[in-house]
Amino acid sequence: MPEDDLKKAGLKVTLPRLKILNILESSARKHMSAEEIYKIFIERGDEIGIATV
């Protein structure tokens, strides 16, 4: 579960973190920049700040 992954890493489970983790886990690419992740959020219509990513 993504929540467990965040907790194991010592991070607080938040909705933005879960969404970012979902993007990273579902991506075929191994490395994505913060800007690339941010653009995916914009395309989906999600409101999230670049600083959050």
Secondary structure, DSSP 8 states (H G I E B T S, - for coil): -HHHHHHHTT----HHHHHHHHHHHH-SSS---HHHHHHHHHHHT----TTT-
